[in-house]
Amino acid sequence: MFGPVQPTPYDLTFSLFGIPVRVIAWFWLTAVILGFSSVHIGPEYLLAWVAIVFVSILVHELGHALVAAAFGYPPRILLYHFGGLAMYSPGYNYTQFRSILISLAGPGAGFLLAGLIFFLGRSGVLSFANDNLLMKFAILQAYHVNLWWGLMNLLPVLPLDGGNICRDVCTSINARQGERWATIIALVTAAGVALYAFQSRETYIAILFGFMAYQNYEMLQRRF
């Protein structure tokens, strides 16, 4: 997704629903950096944030992987410094429609989790957390991460899920020029988001989308 990721002796590896998962050590550092502002409340809040990021990204990638597996494409999951990646080997029956469904399944899994949290909150099942600040923090953060990160992931920016969907749609319309169209859309969108995030002082988002804008610019220069 952002270049090769080399395994290290400190990686966490396990299997979930028969799907191999690898978490590189840098993933934890990035999660800590993203949530470091919560440490002023207490170190337990930072630990809760890291756990929420881990579970949320794992659920997202599991959504991709389970749909890929349902189509018969053996998947594996990688969690690394820029988030997560579900990799699979397409079969002879691979189509753009199936590719779009696999791309949608990641954000969809996150939305389902956010919806479950919202439903449990509205129904009073989570009312026990009202008097526990740490639990309340964890529930609210889990809801926002799965909702807003999922929406951000659907932006038409390569290599995000929305960018992959945009590329599939564009290439289905024009097989020769579709990928170029998708890359231009990704470049313009990423640059716009990066500029807005910079003005809003959202440093991490500005850096992330600025980097993706540069990637898509490079791709236009190199391939088109």
C-alpha positions in Angstrom: 0.0 0.0 0.0 2.7 2.5 1.0 5.7 0.3 -0.1 7.1 -3.0 1.2 6.8 -3.7 4.9 9.5 -6.0 6.1 8.8 -8.4 9.0 10.7 -7.9 12.3 11.3 -10.3 15.2 9.0 -8.1 17.3 5.9 -8.7 15.1 2.7 -10.1 16.7 1.3 -12.9 14.6 -1.9 -14.9 15.1 -4.8 -16.3 13.1 -8.4 -15.1 13.3 -11.2 -17.2 11.6 -8.4 -19.0 9.8 -7.0 -15.7 8.4 -3.3 -15.0 9.1 -2.7 -11.7 10.9 0.6 -9.9 11.4 1.0 -6.7 13.4 4.3 -5.0 13.0 5.9 -3.2 16.0 5.6 0.3 14.4 1.8 -0.1 14.4 1.7 0.3 18.2 4.0 3.4 18.1 1.8 5.1 15.5 -1.3 4.4 17.6 0.5 5.9 20.7 1.4 9.0 18.7 -2.2 9.4 17.4 -3.6 9.2 20.9 -0.8 10.8 22.9 -2.9 13.8 23.8 -5.0 11.5 26.0 -2.1 10.7 28.3 -2.6 13.9 30.2 -5.9 12.4 31.6 -4.0 9.3 32.6 -1.9 6.5 31.1 -4.8 4.1 31.2 -6.7 6.4 28.7 -3.8 6.1 26.3 -3.8 2.3 26.7 -7.5 2.3 26.0 -7.0 4.4 22.9 -4.3 2.0 21.6 -6.7 -1.0 22.2 -9.5 0.8 20.4 -7.3 1.6 17.4 -6.1 -2.0 17.2 -9.6 -3.6 17.4 -11.1 -1.0 15.0 -8.5 -1.4 12.3 -8.6 -5.2 12.7 -12.4 -5.2 12.3 -12.0 -3.1 9.2 -9.5 -5.3 7.6 -11.4 -8.4 8.7 -14.4 -7.1 6.8 -12.3 -7.1 3.6 -10.7 -10.4 4.3 -13.9 -12.3 5.1 -15.6 -11.2 1.9 -12.5 -12.0 -0.1 -12.5 -15.5 1.5 -16.2 -15.9 0.7 -15.3 -15.4 -3.0 -12.6 -18.0 -2.7 -9.6 -15.6 -2.6 -7.2 -16.6 0.3 -6.7 -13.5 2.4 -4.1 -12.3 5.0 -4.1 -9.2 7.2 -1.3 -6.8 7.9 -1.5 -4.0 10.5 1.4 -1.6 10.2 2.4 2.0 10.7 -0.1 3.5 8.2 -3.0 1.4 9.4 -4.0 -1.9 7.9 -4.1 -3.9 4.8 -6.0 -6.9 3.7 -4.2 -8.8 1.0 -5.7 -11.6 -1.1 -5.0 -13.6 -4.3 -7.8 -13.1 -6.9 -9.1 -16.1 -8.7 -10.2 -16.7 -12.3 -13.7 -15.4 -11.4 -12.4 -12.1 -10.2 -14.5 -9.1 -11.4 -14.6 -5.4 -10.8 -18.0 -5.8 -9.0 -16.5 -8.3 -6.6 -13.5 -6.0 -6.1 -15.9 -3.2 -5.2 -17.7 -5.4 -2.7 -14.5 -6.4 -1.0 -13.4 -2.7 -0.8 -16.8 -1.7 0.7 -16.7 -4.5 3.2 -13.9 -2.9 5.3 -15.7 0.4 6.0 -19.0 -1.5 6.2 -17.6 -3.7 9.1 -16.6 -0.5 10.9 -20.0 1.1 10.4 -21.7 -2.1 11.8 -19.5 -1.9 14.9 -20.3 1.8 15.3 -24.0 1.1 14.8 -23.9 -1.6 17.4 -22.2 0.8 19.9 -24.9 3.4 19.1 -27.7 0.9 19.5 -26.4 -0.4 22.8 -26.0 3.1 24.0 -29.5 4.2 23.1 -31.0 1.1 24.5 -29.4 1.7 27.9 -27.2 -1.5 27.8 -24.1 0.7 28.1 -25.5 2.9 30.9 -23.1 1.2 33.4 -20.4 3.3 31.8 -21.9 6.6 32.7 -20.2 6.6 36.1 -16.9 5.3 34.8 -14.9 8.0 32.9 -12.5 5.4 31.4 -15.3 3.2 30.0 -17.2 6.3 28.7 -14.0 7.5 27.0 -13.5 4.1 25.4 -17.1 3.7 24.1 -17.1 7.2 22.7 -13.7 6.8 21.0 -14.7 3.4 19.6 -17.8 4.9 18.1 -16.1 7.9 16.5 -13.1 5.9 15.2 -15.3 3.4 13.4 -17.7 6.0 12.0 -15.4 8.8 11.0 -12.3 6.8 9.9 -14.7 4.6 7.8 -16.1 7.7 6.1 -12.6 9.1 5.5 -11.6 5.8 4.0 -14.3 6.1 1.5 -12.9 9.3 0.0 -11.8 8.7 -3.7 -8.1 8.7 -2.9 -5.8 5.9 -3.8 -4.8 3.7 -2.1 -7.8 4.1 0.3 -10.9 1.9 -0.2 -12.8 4.8 -1.8 -9.9 5.3 -4.3 -9.9 1.6 -5.2 -13.7 1.8 -5.8 -13.3 4.9 -7.9 -10.6 3.1 -10.0 -12.9 0.1 -10.5 -15.7 2.3 -11.6 -13.5 4.4 -13.9 -11.9 1.4 -15.5 -15.3 -0.2 -16.1 -16.3 2.9 -18.0 -13.1 3.3 -19.9 -10.6 0.4 -19.7 -7.8 2.5 -21.3 -8.1 5.8 -19.5 -10.0 4.8 -16.3 -6.9 4.3 -14.1 -5.6 7.7 -15.2 -9.0 9.4 -14.3 -9.0 7.7 -10.9 -5.4 8.9 -10.2 -6.3 12.5 -11.1 -9.4 12.4 -8.9 -7.3 10.9 -6.1 -4.6 13.7 -6.5 -7.1 16.5 -6.5 -9.1 15.1 -3.5 -6.0 14.3 -1.4 -4.5 17.7 -2.0 -7.8 19.4 -1.1 -8.2 17.3 2.2 -4.5 18.0 3.1 -5.0 21.7 2.6 -8.2 21.8 4.7 -6.6 19.6 7.4 -3.5 21.9 7.5 -5.8 25.0 7.9 -7.7 23.2 10.6 -4.4 22.2 12.4 -5.1 18.5 12.0 -1.5 17.7 11.5 -1.6 13.9 11.1 -4.4 14.1 8.5 -2.6 16.8 6.7 0.6 14.8 6.5 -1.2 11.6 5.6 -3.2 13.1 2.7 -0.3 15.3 1.6 1.8 12.1 1.3 -1.0 10.4 -0.7 -1.4 13.4 -3.0 2.4 13.2 -3.7 2.1 9.5 -4.3 -0.7 10.0 -6.9 1.2 12.8 -8.5 4.3 10.5 -8.8 2.1 7.8 -10.3 0.7 10.2 -12.9 4.2 11.3 -13.9 5.6 7.7 -14.0 2.7 5.8 -15.6 0.7 8.2 -17.6 
